[in-house]
Amino acid sequence: MIRQTLAAVLVTLAGFAAVAPASANDVRIDQYGWSNSAGGAQNGYRNRMRVHQDGRYNRMVGQQRGDRNLSAVGQQGNDNYGATYQTGNRNAAGIGQFGSSHTTILTQDGNGNIAAGVQVGRGCDANVAQGGSGNVAAIVQACD
């Protein structure tokens, strides 16, 4: 199940990586269900933020300061919270949450960092902070 879920997240994140116009920041939000929320801020150029929420009471916050950062968040279920904070250039952050009551916070301060988190079940918490350049972090959790 976790392999299938991880594969689905990776396929979804790859689909989110569509090219934006040459110097524009880009935000795409798809929401299905009830009382979902997503928002944030972009400062710089060629930053991309992708959000897909399906369920109820899912929340997402994203902040990008710099150039060519990518943030992708997919949430399916209820009462999930995801946040990505990126300062620097060419950072990539991805969150996939399936189930309910998950929290993931990814913070990147530097250049060329990659962070990804996948949570399945109920009540998982994850917090990743990357400082510097070229760091890679991955989290996969199944909770109940």
N, CA, C and O atoms as a GROMACS GRO file, in nm:
protein
  576
    1MET      N    1   0.082  -0.120   0.000
    1MET     CA    2   0.000   0.000   0.000
    1MET      C    3   0.086   0.125   0.000
    1MET      O    4   0.058   0.220  -0.073
    2ILE      N    5   0.192   0.126   0.082
    2ILE     CA    6   0.277   0.244   0.089
    2ILE      C    7   0.348   0.265  -0.044
    2ILE      O    8   0.364   0.378  -0.088
    3ARG      N    9   0.393   0.155  -0.109
    3ARG     CA   10   0.458   0.168  -0.240
    3ARG      C   11   0.363   0.229  -0.342
    3ARG      O   12   0.402   0.318  -0.418
    4GLN      N   13   0.239   0.183  -0.344
    4GLN     CA   14   0.141   0.236  -0.438
    4GLN      C   15   0.114   0.383  -0.408
    4GLN      O   16   0.103   0.464  -0.500
    5THR      N   17   0.102   0.417  -0.282
    5THR     CA   18   0.076   0.556  -0.242
    5THR      C   19   0.194   0.644  -0.280
    5THR      O   20   0.174   0.753  -0.334
    6LEU      N   21   0.316   0.599  -0.252
    6LEU     CA   22   0.435   0.676  -0.288
    6LEU      C   23   0.445   0.693  -0.438
    6LEU      O   24   0.479   0.802  -0.486
    7ALA      N   25   0.417   0.588  -0.513
    7ALA     CA   26   0.419   0.598  -0.659
    7ALA      C   27   0.316   0.699  -0.708
    7ALA      O   28   0.343   0.778  -0.799
    8ALA      N   29   0.197   0.697  -0.649
    8ALA     CA   30   0.093   0.792  -0.689
    8ALA      C   31   0.135   0.936  -0.660
    8ALA      O   32   0.109   1.026  -0.739
    9VAL      N   33   0.200   0.956  -0.544
    9VAL     CA   34   0.247   1.091  -0.509
    9VAL      C   35   0.352   1.138  -0.607
    9VAL      O   36   0.348   1.252  -0.652
   10LEU      N   37   0.447   1.050  -0.641
   10LEU     CA   38   0.553   1.090  -0.733
   10LEU      C   39   0.497   1.122  -0.871
   10LEU      O   40   0.542   1.217  -0.935
   11VAL      N   41   0.401   1.045  -0.919
   11VAL     CA   42   0.338   1.074  -1.047
   11VAL      C   43   0.265   1.207  -1.041
   11VAL      O   44   0.272   1.287  -1.134
   12THR      N   45   0.195   1.233  -0.931
   12THR     CA   46   0.123   1.359  -0.913
   12THR      C   47   0.219   1.476  -0.910
   12THR      O   48   0.196   1.578  -0.975
   13LEU      N   49   0.328   1.463  -0.835
   13LEU     CA   50   0.426   1.571  -0.828
   13LEU      C   51   0.490   1.597  -0.962
   13LEU      O   52   0.516   1.712  -0.997
   14ALA      N   53   0.517   1.492  -1.039
   14ALA     CA   54   0.574   1.511  -1.173
   14ALA      C   55   0.476   1.588  -1.262
   14ALA      O   56   0.518   1.672  -1.342
   15GLY      N   57   0.348   1.561  -1.248
   15GLY     CA   58   0.247   1.634  -1.325
   15GLY      C   59   0.239   1.780  -1.286
   15GLY      O   60   0.202   1.865  -1.367
   16PHE      N   61   0.272   1.809  -1.161
   16PHE     CA   62   0.270   1.947  -1.114
   16PHE      C   63   0.384   2.029  -1.170
   16PHE      O   64   0.381   2.152  -1.162
   17ALA      N   65   0.484   1.966  -1.227
   17ALA     CA   66   0.606   2.036  -1.267
   17ALA      C   67   0.597   2.098  -1.406
   17ALA      O   68   0.699   2.116  -1.472
   18ALA      N   69   0.479   2.132  -1.452
   18ALA     CA   70   0.464   2.197  -1.582
   18ALA      C   71   0.537   2.331  -1.584
   18ALA      O   72   0.548   2.398  -1.482
   19VAL      N   73   0.586   2.368  -1.701
   19VAL     CA   74   0.668   2.489  -1.714
   19VAL      C   75   0.579   2.614  -1.712
   19VAL      O   76   0.478   2.619  -1.782
   20ALA      N   77   0.619   2.714  -1.633
   20ALA     CA   78   0.550   2.843  -1.626
   20ALA      C   79   0.610   2.938  -1.728
   20ALA      O   80   0.720   2.911  -1.778
   21PRO      N   81   0.543   3.048  -1.760
   21PRO     CA   82   0.603   3.147  -1.848
   21PRO      C   83   0.740   3.190  -1.797
   21PRO      O   84   0.769   3.177  -1.678
   22ALA      N   85   0.823   3.242  -1.886
   22ALA     CA   86   0.965   3.266  -1.861
   22ALA      C   87   0.996   3.336  -1.729
   22ALA      O   88   1.091   3.296  -1.662
   23SER      N   89   0.924   3.438  -1.689
   23SER     CA   90   0.961   3.510  -1.568
   23SER      C   91   0.848   3.520  -1.466
   23SER      O   92   0.861   3.591  -1.366
   24ALA      N   93   0.740   3.450  -1.490
   24ALA     CA   94   0.623   3.463  -1.403
   24ALA      C   95   0.628   3.364  -1.288
   24ALA      O   96   0.681   3.253  -1.301
   25ASN      N   97   0.572   3.404  -1.175
   25ASN     CA   98   0.542   3.310  -1.069
   25ASN      C   99   0.411   3.243  -1.106
   25ASN      O  100   0.333   3.297  -1.184
   26ASP      N  101   0.386   3.125  -1.051
   26ASP     CA  102   0.272   3.046  -1.094
   26ASP      C  103   0.210   2.975  -0.975
   26ASP      O  104   0.280   2.914  -0.894
   27VAL      N  105   0.078   2.982  -0.963
   27VAL     CA  106   0.004   2.912  -0.857
   27VAL      C  107  -0.111   2.837  -0.923
   27VAL      O  108  -0.182   2.891  -1.007
   28ARG      N  109  -0.130   2.712  -0.882
   28ARG     CA  110  -0.243   2.634  -0.930
   28ARG      C  111  -0.303   2.561  -0.810
   28ARG      O  112  -0.233   2.487  -0.741
   29ILE      N  113  -0.432   2.581  -0.786
   29ILE     CA  114  -0.502   2.520  -0.674
   29ILE      C  115  -0.624   2.446  -0.726
   29ILE      O  116  -0.708   2.503  -0.796
   30ASP      N  117  -0.634   2.317  -0.693
   30ASP     CA  118  -0.752   2.236  -0.724
   30ASP      C  119  -0.808   2.186  -0.591
   30ASP      O  120  -0.737   2.124  -0.512
   31GLN      N  121  -0.936   2.214  -0.568
   31GLN     CA  122  -0.999   2.172  -0.443
   31GLN      C  123  -1.132   2.104  -0.471
   31GLN      O  124  -1.213   2.150  -0.551
   32TYR      N  125  -1.152   1.991  -0.403
   32TYR     CA  126  -1.277   1.917  -0.412
   32TYR      C  127  -1.318   1.881  -0.269
   32TYR      O  128  -1.233   1.849  -0.186
   33GLY      N  129  -1.445   1.888  -0.242
   33GLY     CA  130  -1.491   1.858  -0.108
   33GLY      C  131  -1.552   1.981  -0.044
   33GLY      O  132  -1.624   2.057  -0.108
   34TRP      N  133  -1.519   2.000   0.084
   34TRP     CA  134  -1.585   2.106   0.159
   34TRP      C  135  -1.489   2.169   0.257
   34TRP      O  136  -1.417   2.098   0.328
   35SER      N  137  -1.486   2.301   0.263
   35SER     CA  138  -1.414   2.379   0.362
   35SER      C  139  -1.262   2.357   0.360
   35SER      O  140  -1.197   2.359   0.465
   36ASN      N  141  -1.207   2.336   0.241
   36ASN     CA  142  -1.062   2.329   0.225
   36ASN      C  143  -1.008   2.471   0.207
   36ASN      O  144  -1.081   2.558   0.160
   37SER      N  145  -0.882   2.496   0.243
   37SER     CA  146  -0.823   2.628   0.225
   37SER      C  147  -0.676   2.615   0.183
   37SER      O  148  -0.606   2.523   0.224
   38ALA      N  149  -0.633   2.710   0.100
   38ALA     CA  150  -0.494   2.714   0.055
   38ALA      C  151  -0.456   2.859   0.028
   38ALA      O  152  -0.538   2.936  -0.023
   39GLY      N  153  -0.334   2.895   0.062
   39GLY     CA  154  -0.290   3.031   0.036
   39GLY      C  155  -0.142   3.045   0.063
   39GLY      O  156  -0.076   2.953   0.111
   40GLY      N  157  -0.091   3.164   0.030
   40GLY     CA  158   0.050   3.187   0.053
   40GLY      C  159   0.099   3.312  -0.017
   40GLY      O  160   0.021   3.400  -0.052
   41ALA      N  161   0.230   3.318  -0.037
   41ALA     CA  162   0.292   3.435  -0.099
   41ALA      C  163   0.413   3.391  -0.180
   41ALA      O  164   0.482   3.296  -0.144
   42GLN      N  165   0.438   3.462  -0.289
   42GLN     CA  166   0.555   3.438  -0.373
   42GLN      C  167   0.627   3.570  -0.396
   42GLN      O  168   0.565   3.672  -0.426
   43ASN      N  169   0.758   3.567  -0.381
   43ASN     CA  170   0.842   3.684  -0.400
   43ASN      C  171   0.964   3.639  -0.479
   43ASN      O  172   1.041   3.557  -0.428
   44GLY      N  173   0.985   3.688  -0.599
   44GLY     CA  174   1.094   3.645  -0.684
   44GLY      C  175   1.041   3.615  -0.822
   44GLY      O  176   0.941   3.674  -0.864
   45TYR      N  177   1.105   3.523  -0.893
   45TYR     CA  178   1.053   3.488  -1.024
   45TYR      C  179   1.065   3.338  -1.050
   45TYR      O  180   1.151   3.270  -0.995
   46ARG      N  181   0.975   3.291  -1.136
   46ARG     CA  182   0.965   3.151  -1.178
   46ARG      C  183   0.945   3.055  -1.060
   46ARG      O  184   0.990   2.940  -1.066
   47ASN      N  185   0.879   3.101  -0.956
   47ASN     CA  186   0.839   3.013  -0.847
   47ASN      C  187   0.708   2.945  -0.888
   47ASN      O  188   0.624   3.006  -0.954
   48ARG      N  189   0.691   2.819  -0.847
   48ARG     CA  190   0.569   2.745  -0.878
   48ARG      C  191   0.513   2.682  -0.751
   48ARG      O  192   0.586   2.624  -0.670
   49MET      N  193   0.381   2.696  -0.736
   49MET     CA  194   0.312   2.637  -0.622
   49MET      C  195   0.192   2.559  -0.675
   49MET      O  196   0.110   2.614  -0.749
   50ARG      N  197   0.182   2.432  -0.638
   50ARG     CA  198   0.072   2.346  -0.682
   50ARG      C  199   0.004   2.286  -0.559
   50ARG      O  200   0.071   2.239  -0.467
   51VAL      N  201  -0.129   2.290  -0.559
   51VAL     CA  202  -0.206   2.236  -0.447
   51VAL      C  203  -0.322   2.154  -0.501
   51VAL      O  204  -0.393   2.199  -0.592
   52HIS      N  205  -0.341   2.036  -0.447
   52HIS     CA  206  -0.456   1.953  -0.479
   52HIS      C  207  -0.513   1.904  -0.346
   52HIS      O  208  -0.444   1.837  -0.269
   53GLN      N  209  -0.639   1.937  -0.319
   53GLN     CA  210  -0.705   1.895  -0.196
   53GLN      C  211  -0.838   1.830  -0.229
   53GLN      O  212  -0.917   1.883  -0.306
   54ASP      N  213  -0.860   1.712  -0.170
   54ASP     CA  214  -0.984   1.638  -0.191
   54ASP      C  215  -1.029   1.586  -0.056
   54ASP      O  216  -0.968   1.494   0.000
   55GLY      N  217  -1.135   1.643  -0.003
   55GLY     CA  218  -1.185   1.602   0.128
   55GLY      C  219  -1.246   1.720   0.201
   55GLY      O  220  -1.308   1.807   0.139
   56ARG      N  221  -1.227   1.723   0.332
   56ARG     CA  222  -1.285   1.830   0.414
   56ARG      C  223  -1.181   1.885   0.511
   56ARG      O  224  -1.098   1.811   0.564
   57TYR      N  225  -1.186   2.014   0.532
   57TYR     CA  226  -1.104   2.084   0.632
   57TYR      C  227  -0.953   2.068   0.611
   57TYR      O  228  -0.876   2.077   0.707
   58ASN      N  229  -0.911   2.046   0.489
   58ASN     CA  230  -0.767   2.041   0.461
   58ASN      C  231  -0.716   2.184   0.446
   58ASN      O  232  -0.784   2.270   0.392
   59ARG      N  233  -0.592   2.208   0.495
   59ARG     CA  234  -0.534   2.343   0.491
   59ARG      C  235  -0.392   2.336   0.438
   59ARG      O  236  -0.319   2.241   0.463
   60MET      N  237  -0.354   2.441   0.364
   60MET     CA  238  -0.219   2.450   0.311
   60MET      C  239  -0.174   2.595   0.312
   60MET      O  240  -0.251   2.686   0.282
   61VAL      N  241  -0.046   2.617   0.349
   61VAL     CA  242   0.016   2.749   0.344
   61VAL      C  243   0.150   2.733   0.274
   61VAL      O  244   0.226   2.641   0.304
   62GLY      N  245   0.180   2.823   0.182
   62GLY     CA  246   0.309   2.819   0.114
   62GLY      C  247   0.369   2.959   0.103
   62GLY      O  248   0.299   3.055   0.073
   63GLN      N  249   0.500   2.969   0.127
   63GLN     CA  250   0.572   3.095   0.108
   63GLN      C  251   0.698   3.066   0.030
   63GLN      O  252   0.774   2.975   0.062
   64GLN      N  253   0.721   3.146  -0.074
   64GLN     CA  254   0.839   3.131  -0.157
   64GLN      C  255   0.906   3.266  -0.173
   64GLN      O  256   0.844   3.362  -0.218
   65ARG      N  257   1.034   3.273  -0.135
   65ARG     CA  258   1.114   3.394  -0.152
   65ARG      C  259   1.242   3.354  -0.222
   65ARG      O  260   1.327   3.286  -0.164
   66GLY      N  261   1.256   3.395  -0.345
   66GLY     CA  262   1.373   3.359  -0.424
   66GLY      C  263   1.330   3.328  -0.566
   66GLY      O  264   1.227   3.378  -0.612
   67ASP      N  265   1.407   3.246  -0.633
   67ASP     CA  266   1.380   3.217  -0.774
   67ASP      C  267   1.376   3.066  -0.798
   67ASP      O  268   1.454   2.989  -0.741
   68ARG      N  269   1.283   3.025  -0.884
   68ARG     CA  270   1.272   2.888  -0.932
   68ARG      C  271   1.250   2.784  -0.822
   68ARG      O  272   1.304   2.674  -0.829
   69ASN      N  273   1.172   2.820  -0.723
   69ASN     CA  274   1.134   2.723  -0.620
   69ASN      C  275   1.007   2.651  -0.662
   69ASN      O  276   0.924   2.707  -0.734
   70LEU      N  277   0.992   2.527  -0.617
   70LEU     CA  278   0.872   2.448  -0.646
   70LEU      C  279   0.815   2.394  -0.516
   70LEU      O  280   0.888   2.337  -0.434
   71SER      N  281   0.686   2.414  -0.497
   71SER     CA  282   0.614   2.359  -0.382
   71SER      C  283   0.492   2.284  -0.436
   71SER      O  284   0.412   2.341  -0.509
   72ALA      N  285   0.478   2.156  -0.398
   72ALA     CA  286   0.364   2.076  -0.441
   72ALA      C  287   0.304   2.006  -0.320
   72ALA      O  288   0.374   1.936  -0.247
   73VAL      N  289   0.174   2.026  -0.298
   73VAL     CA  290   0.105   1.967  -0.183
   73VAL      C  291  -0.022   1.897  -0.233
   73VAL      O  292  -0.105   1.957  -0.299
   74GLY      N  293  -0.034   1.769  -0.199
   74GLY     CA  294  -0.154   1.692  -0.229
   74GLY      C  295  -0.211   1.635  -0.101
   74GLY      O  296  -0.139   1.568  -0.026
   75GLN      N  297  -0.339   1.659  -0.076
   75GLN     CA  298  -0.403   1.610   0.045
   75GLN      C  299  -0.535   1.543   0.009
   75GLN      O  300  -0.619   1.602  -0.060
   76GLN      N  301  -0.552   1.420   0.056
   76GLN     CA  302  -0.677   1.350   0.034
   76GLN      C  303  -0.724   1.296   0.169
   76GLN      O  304  -0.654   1.218   0.233
   77GLY      N  305  -0.842   1.339   0.210
   77GLY     CA  306  -0.895   1.300   0.340
   77GLY      C  307  -0.947   1.421   0.414
   77GLY      O  308  -0.997   1.515   0.352
   78ASN      N  309  -0.934   1.419   0.546
   78ASN     CA  310  -0.994   1.524   0.628
   78ASN      C  311  -0.895   1.581   0.729
   78ASN      O  312  -0.814   1.508   0.787
   79ASP      N  313  -0.903   1.712   0.750
   79ASP     CA  314  -0.833   1.780   0.857
   79ASP      C  315  -0.681   1.763   0.850
   79ASP      O  316  -0.615   1.741   0.952
   80ASN      N  317  -0.625   1.774   0.730
   80ASN     CA  318  -0.481   1.768   0.712
   80ASN      C  319  -0.426   1.910   0.699
   80ASN      O  320  -0.495   2.000   0.652
   81TYR      N  321  -0.300   1.929   0.743
   81TYR     CA  322  -0.235   2.060   0.733
   81TYR      C  323  -0.096   2.042   0.673
   81TYR      O  324  -0.017   1.959   0.719
   82GLY      N  325  -0.068   2.119   0.570
   82GLY     CA  326   0.064   2.116   0.508
   82GLY      C  327   0.116   2.257   0.489
   82GLY      O  328   0.040   2.347   0.452
   83ALA      N  329   0.246   2.278   0.515
   83ALA     CA  330   0.306   2.410   0.497
   83ALA      C  331   0.445   2.393   0.435
   83ALA      O  332   0.521   2.304   0.473
   84THR      N  333   0.476   2.481   0.340
   84THR     CA  334   0.610   2.485   0.281
   84THR      C  335   0.660   2.629   0.288
   84THR      O  336   0.590   2.722   0.247
   85TYR      N  337   0.781   2.644   0.339
   85TYR     CA  338   0.845   2.776   0.349
   85TYR      C  339   0.981   2.766   0.279
   85TYR      O  340   1.068   2.690   0.322
   86GLN      N  341   0.997   2.842   0.171
   86GLN     CA  342   1.118   2.834   0.091
   86GLN      C  343   1.182   2.971   0.076
   86GLN      O  344   1.118   3.066   0.032
   87THR      N  345   1.310   2.980   0.114
   87THR     CA  346   1.389   3.101   0.094
   87THR      C  347   1.516   3.059   0.023
   87THR      O  348   1.589   2.972   0.070
   88GLY      N  349   1.542   3.119  -0.091
   88GLY     CA  350   1.659   3.083  -0.170
   88GLY      C  351   1.617   3.050  -0.312
   88GLY      O  352   1.512   3.095  -0.358
   89ASN      N  353   1.698   2.971  -0.380
   89ASN     CA  354   1.674   2.942  -0.521
   89ASN      C  355   1.675   2.792  -0.548
   89ASN      O  356   1.752   2.716  -0.489
   90ARG      N  357   1.588   2.752  -0.640
   90ARG     CA  358   1.583   2.614  -0.689
   90ARG      C  359   1.561   2.509  -0.580
   90ARG      O  360   1.618   2.400  -0.587
   91ASN      N  361   1.480   2.541  -0.483
   91ASN     CA  362   1.440   2.443  -0.382
   91ASN      C  363   1.314   2.372  -0.429
   91ASN      O  364   1.234   2.429  -0.503
   92ALA      N  365   1.297   2.247  -0.388
   92ALA     CA  366   1.177   2.169  -0.421
   92ALA      C  367   1.122   2.106  -0.294
   92ALA      O  368   1.195   2.040  -0.220
   93ALA      N  369   0.994   2.127  -0.269
   93ALA     CA  370   0.927   2.070  -0.152
   93ALA      C  371   0.797   2.003  -0.196
   93ALA      O  372   0.720   2.062  -0.272
   94GLY      N  373   0.774   1.880  -0.150
   94GLY     CA  374   0.654   1.808  -0.185
   94GLY      C  375   0.593   1.740  -0.064
   94GLY      O  376   0.664   1.679   0.016
   95ILE      N  377   0.461   1.751  -0.051
   95ILE     CA  378   0.388   1.688   0.059
   95ILE      C  379   0.272   1.608   0.000
   95ILE      O  380   0.197   1.658  -0.083
   96GLY      N  381   0.259   1.483   0.044
   96GLY     CA  382   0.144   1.400   0.009
   96GLY      C  383   0.085   1.345   0.138
   96GLY      O  384   0.153   1.276   0.213
   97GLN      N  385  -0.042   1.375   0.164
   97GLN     CA  386  -0.107   1.329   0.287
   97GLN      C  387  -0.238   1.260   0.251
   97GLN      O  388  -0.323   1.316   0.182
   98PHE      N  389  -0.252   1.137   0.299
   98PHE     CA  390  -0.369   1.056   0.269
   98PHE      C  391  -0.425   1.004   0.401
   98PHE      O  392  -0.355   0.936   0.476
   99GLY      N  393  -0.549   1.037   0.430
   99GLY     CA  394  -0.610   0.998   0.556
   99GLY      C  395  -0.658   1.122   0.630
   99GLY      O  396  -0.715   1.212   0.569
  100SER      N  397  -0.633   1.127   0.760
  100SER     CA  398  -0.685   1.240   0.836
  100SER      C  399  -0.589   1.283   0.947
  100SER      O  400  -0.509   1.205   0.998
  101SER      N  401  -0.601   1.410   0.981
  101SER     CA  402  -0.532   1.472   1.095
  101SER      C  403  -0.380   1.466   1.086
  101SER      O  404  -0.312   1.450   1.188
  102HIS      N  405  -0.325   1.478   0.965
  102HIS     CA  406  -0.181   1.482   0.946
  102HIS      C  407  -0.132   1.627   0.947
  102HIS      O  408  -0.206   1.718   0.912
  103THR      N  409  -0.006   1.647   0.987
  103THR     CA  410   0.060   1.776   0.979
  103THR      C  411   0.200   1.756   0.922
  103THR      O  412   0.276   1.673   0.971
  104THR      N  413   0.233   1.833   0.819
  104THR     CA  414   0.369   1.833   0.764
  104THR      C  415   0.412   1.976   0.741
  104THR      O  416   0.339   2.055   0.681
  105ILE      N  417   0.532   2.011   0.791
  105ILE     CA  418   0.589   2.143   0.769
  105ILE      C  419   0.729   2.124   0.712
  105ILE      O  420   0.813   2.058   0.773
  106LEU      N  421   0.754   2.181   0.593
  106LEU     CA  422   0.883   2.173   0.528
  106LEU      C  423   0.939   2.315   0.515
  106LEU      O  424   0.875   2.402   0.456
  107THR      N  425   1.059   2.337   0.571
  107THR     CA  426   1.122   2.469   0.567
  107THR      C  427   1.258   2.456   0.500
  107THR      O  428   1.341   2.374   0.541
  108GLN      N  429   1.281   2.537   0.398
  108GLN     CA  430   1.406   2.534   0.324
  108GLN      C  431   1.465   2.674   0.318
  108GLN      O  432   1.400   2.769   0.274
  109ASP      N  433   1.590   2.686   0.362
  109ASP     CA  434   1.660   2.815   0.359
  109ASP      C  435   1.797   2.790   0.297
  109ASP      O  436   1.890   2.746   0.365
  110GLY      N  437   1.808   2.817   0.169
  110GLY     CA  438   1.931   2.790   0.096
  110GLY      C  439   1.901   2.767  -0.050
  110GLY      O  440   1.802   2.820  -0.102
  111ASN      N  441   1.984   2.691  -0.116
  111ASN     CA  442   1.969   2.669  -0.260
  111ASN      C  443   1.978   2.521  -0.295
  111ASN      O  444   2.061   2.448  -0.242
  112GLY      N  445   1.891   2.478  -0.386
  112GLY     CA  446   1.897   2.342  -0.438
  112GLY      C  447   1.864   2.234  -0.338
  112GLY      O  448   1.914   2.122  -0.351
  113ASN      N  449   1.783   2.263  -0.241
  113ASN     CA  450   1.741   2.162  -0.143
  113ASN      C  451   1.617   2.089  -0.193
  113ASN      O  452   1.536   2.145  -0.267
  114ILE      N  453   1.602   1.963  -0.152
  114ILE     CA  454   1.485   1.882  -0.188
  114ILE      C  455   1.430   1.819  -0.060
  114ILE      O  456   1.504   1.758   0.016
  115ALA      N  457   1.300   1.835  -0.037
  115ALA     CA  458   1.234   1.772   0.078
  115ALA      C  459   1.100   1.717   0.033
  115ALA      O  460   1.025   1.784  -0.039
  116ALA      N  461   1.069   1.594   0.075
  116ALA     CA  462   0.943   1.532   0.040
  116ALA      C  463   0.890   1.453   0.160
  116ALA      O  464   0.967   1.386   0.229
  117GLY      N  465   0.761   1.461   0.184
  117GLY     CA  466   0.698   1.388   0.292
  117GLY      C  467   0.569   1.323   0.246
  117GLY      O  468   0.487   1.387   0.181
  118VAL      N  469   0.552   1.196   0.281
  118VAL     CA  470   0.428   1.123   0.252
  118VAL      C  471   0.378   1.065   0.383
  118VAL      O  472   0.452   1.000   0.456
  119GLN      N  473   0.250   1.089   0.412
  119GLN     CA  474   0.190   1.037   0.535
  119GLN      C  475   0.058   0.969   0.502
  119GLN      O  476  -0.023   1.022   0.426
  120VAL      N  477   0.038   0.851   0.561
  120VAL     CA  478  -0.080   0.770   0.534
  120VAL      C  479  -0.140   0.727   0.667
  120VAL      O  480  -0.067   0.698   0.762
  121GLY      N  481  -0.271   0.724   0.674
  121GLY     CA  482  -0.339   0.679   0.796
  121GLY      C  483  -0.402   0.794   0.870
  121GLY      O  484  -0.480   0.871   0.813
  122ARG      N  485  -0.368   0.805   1.000
  122ARG     CA  486  -0.429   0.909   1.082
  122ARG      C  487  -0.327   0.962   1.184
  122ARG      O  488  -0.261   0.884   1.252
  123GLY      N  489  -0.315   1.095   1.192
  123GLY     CA  490  -0.243   1.160   1.299
  123GLY      C  491  -0.092   1.163   1.289
  123GLY      O  492  -0.025   1.170   1.393
  124CYS      N  493  -0.034   1.157   1.172
  124CYS     CA  494   0.111   1.167   1.158
  124CYS      C  495   0.155   1.313   1.166
  124CYS      O  496   0.081   1.403   1.126
  125ASP      N  497   0.275   1.337   1.220
  125ASP     CA  498   0.335   1.470   1.225
  125ASP      C  499   0.476   1.462   1.171
  125ASP      O  500   0.551   1.370   1.202
  126ALA      N  501   0.514   1.561   1.088
  126ALA     CA  502   0.650   1.567   1.036
  126ALA      C  503   0.691   1.713   1.023
  126ALA      O  504   0.611   1.799   0.987
  127ASN      N  505   0.819   1.738   1.054
  127ASN     CA  506   0.873   1.873   1.043
  127ASN      C  507   1.017   1.860   0.995
  127ASN      O  508   1.101   1.800   1.062
  128VAL      N  509   1.046   1.918   0.878
  128VAL     CA  510   1.181   1.915   0.821
  128VAL      C  511   1.229   2.057   0.804
  128VAL      O  512   1.157   2.141   0.750
  129ALA      N  513   1.352   2.085   0.850
  129ALA     CA  514   1.414   2.216   0.829
  129ALA      C  515   1.549   2.193   0.761
  129ALA      O  516   1.634   2.120   0.812
  130GLN      N  517   1.569   2.257   0.646
  130GLN     CA  518   1.694   2.245   0.573
  130GLN      C  519   1.759   2.383   0.562
  130GLN      O  520   1.695   2.479   0.519
  131GLY      N  521   1.885   2.392   0.602
  131GLY     CA  522   1.963   2.514   0.587
  131GLY      C  523   2.087   2.481   0.507
  131GLY      O  524   2.145   2.374   0.524
  132GLY      N  525   2.129   2.572   0.419
  132GLY     CA  526   2.245   2.544   0.335
  132GLY      C  527   2.200   2.504   0.196
  132GLY      O  528   2.091   2.540   0.153
  133SER      N  529   2.284   2.429   0.127
  133SER     CA  530   2.255   2.395  -0.012
  133SER      C  531   2.275   2.247  -0.040
  133SER      O  532   2.360   2.182   0.020
  134GLY      N  533   2.194   2.195  -0.132
  134GLY     CA  534   2.210   2.058  -0.179
  134GLY      C  535   2.166   1.951  -0.083
  134GLY      O  536   2.210   1.837  -0.095
  135ASN      N  537   2.080   1.983   0.012
  135ASN     CA  538   2.030   1.884   0.107
  135ASN      C  539   1.913   1.807   0.048
  135ASN      O  540   1.837   1.862  -0.032
  136VAL      N  541   1.897   1.681   0.088
  136VAL     CA  542   1.786   1.598   0.044
  136VAL      C  543   1.727   1.529   0.166
  136VAL      O  544   1.800   1.468   0.244
  137ALA      N  545   1.595   1.538   0.183
  137ALA     CA  546   1.526   1.472   0.294
  137ALA      C  547   1.397   1.409   0.243
  137ALA      O  548   1.326   1.468   0.162
  138ALA      N  549   1.367   1.287   0.291
  138ALA     CA  550   1.244   1.219   0.253
  138ALA      C  551   1.184   1.154   0.377
  138ALA      O  552   1.254   1.095   0.459
  139ILE      N  553   1.052   1.166   0.390
  139ILE     CA  554   0.980   1.108   0.503
  139ILE      C  555   0.864   1.025   0.447
  139ILE      O  556   0.790   1.071   0.360
  140VAL      N  557   0.848   0.904   0.498
  140VAL     CA  558   0.732   0.822   0.468
  140VAL      C  559   0.683   0.768   0.602
  140VAL      O  560   0.759   0.702   0.674
  141GLN      N  561   0.557   0.795   0.635
  141GLN     CA  562   0.502   0.750   0.763
  141GLN      C  563   0.363   0.688   0.742
  141GLN      O  564   0.283   0.737   0.663
  142ALA      N  565   0.338   0.581   0.815
  142ALA     CA  566   0.204   0.524   0.823
  142ALA      C  567   0.164   0.524   0.970
  142ALA      O  568   0.231   0.462   1.053
  143CYS      N  569   0.058   0.593   1.003
  143CYS     CA  570   0.016   0.607   1.142
  143CYS      C  571  -0.131   0.565   1.156
  143CYS      O  572  -0.205   0.561   1.058
  144ASP      N  573  -0.172   0.534   1.280
  144ASP     CA  574  -0.314   0.508   1.304
  144ASP      C  575  -0.357   0.566   1.434
  144ASP      O  576  -0.474   0.554   1.471
   0.00000   0.00000   0.00000
